[in-house]
Amino acid sequence: MYATVRHYTDPELADQLRARADEVAAVISGIPGFRSYHLIHADDGTISVSVYDDEASAKASNEAAASWLSANMPGVTADHVAGGEVVFST
């Protein structure tokens, strides 16, 4: 498994994305290898965690998320994106 974490400094983004959850879910879950998606309203912004079968699918989710945001919420971009192999999960 491979996970990607995207951090956005806008704390209100979580609520905006939650209001459009069906659209977001369709974009993220439509990528082959999808395992799970989590949206977190953090103290310092908004965090999303996407888990896929492999790195290529996770990278495709980053591109899809950026494209969707550009089209639907102009000006919103991830401030930090990190990804890696999941080495332990329960």
Contacts in CASP RR format, 6 or more apart in sequence:
PFRMAT RR
TARGET T0000
AUTHOR 0000-0000-0000
METHOD contacts of the structure
MODEL  1
MYATVRHYTDPELADQLRARADEVAAVISGIPGFRSYHLIHADDGTISVS
VYDDEASAKASNEAAASWLSANMPGVTADHVAGGEVVFST
1 35 0 8 1.000
1 51 0 8 1.000
1 52 0 8 1.000
1 53 0 8 1.000
1 85 0 8 1.000
1 86 0 8 1.000
1 89 0 8 1.000
2 51 0 8 1.000
2 52 0 8 1.000
2 53 0 8 1.000
2 54 0 8 1.000
2 55 0 8 1.000
2 57 0 8 1.000
2 58 0 8 1.000
2 83 0 8 1.000
2 84 0 8 1.000
2 85 0 8 1.000
2 86 0 8 1.000
3 49 0 8 1.000
3 50 0 8 1.000
3 51 0 8 1.000
3 52 0 8 1.000
3 58 0 8 1.000
3 83 0 8 1.000
3 84 0 8 1.000
3 86 0 8 1.000
4 49 0 8 1.000
4 50 0 8 1.000
4 52 0 8 1.000
4 58 0 8 1.000
4 59 0 8 1.000
4 61 0 8 1.000
4 62 0 8 1.000
4 81 0 8 1.000
4 82 0 8 1.000
4 83 0 8 1.000
4 84 0 8 1.000
5 47 0 8 1.000
5 48 0 8 1.000
5 49 0 8 1.000
5 81 0 8 1.000
5 82 0 8 1.000
5 83 0 8 1.000
6 47 0 8 1.000
6 48 0 8 1.000
6 50 0 8 1.000
6 62 0 8 1.000
6 65 0 8 1.000
6 78 0 8 1.000
6 80 0 8 1.000
6 81 0 8 1.000
7 45 0 8 1.000
7 46 0 8 1.000
7 47 0 8 1.000
7 78 0 8 1.000
7 79 0 8 1.000
7 80 0 8 1.000
7 81 0 8 1.000
8 45 0 8 1.000
8 46 0 8 1.000
8 47 0 8 1.000
8 48 0 8 1.000
8 76 0 8 1.000
8 77 0 8 1.000
8 78 0 8 1.000
8 79 0 8 1.000
9 44 0 8 1.000
9 45 0 8 1.000
9 79 0 8 1.000
10 45 0 8 1.000
10 46 0 8 1.000
10 76 0 8 1.000
11 41 0 8 1.000
11 42 0 8 1.000
11 43 0 8 1.000
11 44 0 8 1.000
11 45 0 8 1.000
11 46 0 8 1.000
12 46 0 8 1.000
13 45 0 8 1.000
13 46 0 8 1.000
13 73 0 8 1.000
13 76 0 8 1.000
14 39 0 8 1.000
14 40 0 8 1.000
14 41 0 8 1.000
14 42 0 8 1.000
14 45 0 8 1.000
14 46 0 8 1.000
15 41 0 8 1.000
16 73 0 8 1.000
17 24 0 8 1.000
17 39 0 8 1.000
17 46 0 8 1.000
17 48 0 8 1.000
18 39 0 8 1.000
20 72 0 8 1.000
23 68 0 8 1.000
23 72 0 8 1.000
24 37 0 8 1.000
24 39 0 8 1.000
24 68 0 8 1.000
25 37 0 8 1.000
27 64 0 8 1.000
27 65 0 8 1.000
27 68 0 8 1.000
28 34 0 8 1.000
28 37 0 8 1.000
28 50 0 8 1.000
28 61 0 8 1.000
28 64 0 8 1.000
28 65 0 8 1.000
29 37 0 8 1.000
31 52 0 8 1.000
31 57 0 8 1.000
31 60 0 8 1.000
31 61 0 8 1.000
31 64 0 8 1.000
32 53 0 8 1.000
32 57 0 8 1.000
33 52 0 8 1.000
33 53 0 8 1.000
33 54 0 8 1.000
33 57 0 8 1.000
34 50 0 8 1.000
34 51 0 8 1.000
34 52 0 8 1.000
34 57 0 8 1.000
34 61 0 8 1.000
35 51 0 8 1.000
35 52 0 8 1.000
35 53 0 8 1.000
36 49 0 8 1.000
36 50 0 8 1.000
36 51 0 8 1.000
37 48 0 8 1.000
37 49 0 8 1.000
37 50 0 8 1.000
37 51 0 8 1.000
38 48 0 8 1.000
38 49 0 8 1.000
39 46 0 8 1.000
39 47 0 8 1.000
39 48 0 8 1.000
40 46 0 8 1.000
40 47 0 8 1.000
40 48 0 8 1.000
40 49 0 8 1.000
48 65 0 8 1.000
50 58 0 8 1.000
50 61 0 8 1.000
50 62 0 8 1.000
50 65 0 8 1.000
51 58 0 8 1.000
51 86 0 8 1.000
52 58 0 8 1.000
52 61 0 8 1.000
55 84 0 8 1.000
55 85 0 8 1.000
58 83 0 8 1.000
58 84 0 8 1.000
62 78 0 8 1.000
62 81 0 8 1.000
65 78 0 8 1.000
66 77 0 8 1.000
66 78 0 8 1.000
69 75 0 8 1.000
69 76 0 8 1.000
69 77 0 8 1.000
70 77 0 8 1.000
END
